[in-house]
Amino acid sequence: MDRTKLLFVCSRNRRRSLTAEMVFQNDPRWQVRSAGTEAGARIKVTAGMLGWADVIVVMEKRHKERLRQKYPEAMAEKPCVCLFIPDDYEYMEEELIRVLRERMEETFKPQRGTGNF
């Protein structure tokens, strides 16, 4: 079975989305990458990244809005979920890791009877 491709997105790709990529990079359910929406992002979101991903996972609602404004075609049919995690954490902070794991499990619950997400 192919793993679902997730693109984690925050503003600068230095704390939240980068932490998510590190935390979930060895998860057998997913292939993961991360990027940011801001001009000064460590890795900036591109239309190609959006095309690669099966699901876009944003940290805040404004990230989804920015992606839809800048890449309307790439985002048109693309599933996009928001974890509602504010920019209150440092890179790899224990509390951020806990919140990421909790929200990901809530968001990507297995489908009943299949064991698949």
C-alpha positions as CSV (number, residue, x, y, z in Angstrom):
1,M,0.0,0.0,0.0
2,D,1.3,3.5,-0.9
3,R,1.8,5.8,2.0
4,T,-0.2,9.0,2.0
5,K,2.0,12.1,1.1
6,L,1.5,14.9,3.6
7,L,2.9,18.4,3.2
8,F,3.0,20.3,6.5
9,V,2.8,24.1,6.2
10,C,3.3,26.9,8.6
11,S,4.6,30.5,8.1
12,R,8.4,30.2,8.1
13,N,9.1,26.4,8.1
14,R,11.4,26.8,11.1
15,R,9.3,25.5,14.1
16,R,5.9,23.9,13.6
17,S,5.9,22.4,10.2
18,L,9.6,21.4,10.4
19,T,9.0,19.8,13.8
20,A,6.0,17.9,12.2
21,E,8.2,16.7,9.4
22,M,10.8,15.4,11.8
23,V,8.3,13.8,14.2
24,F,6.4,11.9,11.4
25,Q,9.3,11.2,8.9
26,N,9.5,7.6,10.0
27,D,5.8,7.0,10.4
28,P,4.9,4.0,8.1
29,R,1.5,5.6,7.2
30,W,2.9,8.7,5.6
31,Q,5.6,10.3,3.4
32,V,6.1,13.8,4.7
33,R,7.6,17.1,3.7
34,S,7.3,20.7,5.1
35,A,7.4,24.2,3.8
36,G,6.4,27.8,4.8
37,T,4.1,30.4,3.3
38,E,6.3,33.5,4.0
39,A,8.9,35.0,1.8
40,G,11.6,34.3,4.4
41,A,10.6,30.7,4.9
42,R,13.4,28.1,5.3
43,I,11.7,26.2,2.4
44,K,9.0,28.1,0.6
45,V,5.8,26.4,-0.6
46,T,5.7,25.8,-4.4
47,A,3.0,24.6,-6.7
48,G,5.1,21.5,-7.3
49,M,5.0,20.7,-3.6
50,L,1.3,21.1,-3.5
51,G,1.0,18.8,-6.5
52,W,3.2,16.2,-4.8
53,A,1.1,16.0,-1.7
54,D,-2.1,14.0,-1.2
55,V,-3.1,16.1,1.7
56,I,-1.9,19.6,2.9
57,V,-1.7,19.9,6.6
58,V,-1.6,23.6,7.8
59,M,-1.0,24.8,11.3
60,E,-3.4,27.8,11.1
61,K,-6.4,28.8,9.1
62,R,-4.5,31.7,7.5
63,H,-2.0,29.3,6.0
64,K,-4.8,27.6,4.1
65,E,-6.2,31.0,2.9
66,R,-2.8,32.1,1.7
67,L,-2.3,28.8,-0.2
68,R,-5.7,29.1,-1.9
69,Q,-5.0,32.7,-2.9
70,K,-1.5,32.1,-4.3
71,Y,-2.1,28.6,-5.8
72,P,-5.8,28.4,-6.7
73,E,-5.4,25.7,-9.3
74,A,-3.1,23.5,-7.2
75,M,-5.4,23.8,-4.2
76,A,-8.7,23.5,-6.1
77,E,-9.3,19.8,-5.5
78,K,-6.6,19.2,-2.8
79,P,-7.6,18.0,0.6
80,C,-6.4,20.5,3.2
81,V,-6.7,20.1,7.0
82,C,-5.9,22.6,9.7
83,L,-4.4,21.5,13.0
84,F,-5.1,24.9,14.7
85,I,-1.6,25.1,16.3
86,P,-0.5,28.7,17.1
87,D,3.0,30.0,16.6
88,D,3.7,29.6,20.4
89,Y,6.4,26.9,20.3
90,E,10.0,26.4,19.6
91,Y,11.4,23.8,17.2
92,M,11.1,20.3,18.6
93,E,9.6,21.6,21.9
94,E,8.1,18.7,23.8
95,E,4.7,20.3,24.1
96,L,4.6,21.0,20.4
97,I,5.4,17.4,19.7
98,R,2.7,16.2,22.1
99,V,0.1,18.6,20.5
100,L,1.1,17.5,16.9
101,R,0.8,13.8,17.7
102,E,-2.6,14.4,19.4
103,R,-4.0,16.5,16.6
104,M,-2.7,14.2,13.9
105,E,-4.3,11.2,15.6
106,E,-7.6,13.1,15.9
107,T,-7.4,14.3,12.2
108,F,-6.3,11.0,10.6
109,K,-8.3,8.4,12.5
110,P,-8.3,5.0,10.9
111,Q,-11.3,4.2,8.8
112,R,-13.6,1.8,10.5
113,G,-12.7,-1.8,9.9
114,T,-9.8,-1.1,7.5
115,G,-6.9,0.0,9.6
116,N,-6.3,2.7,6.9
117,F,-6.2,6.4,7.4
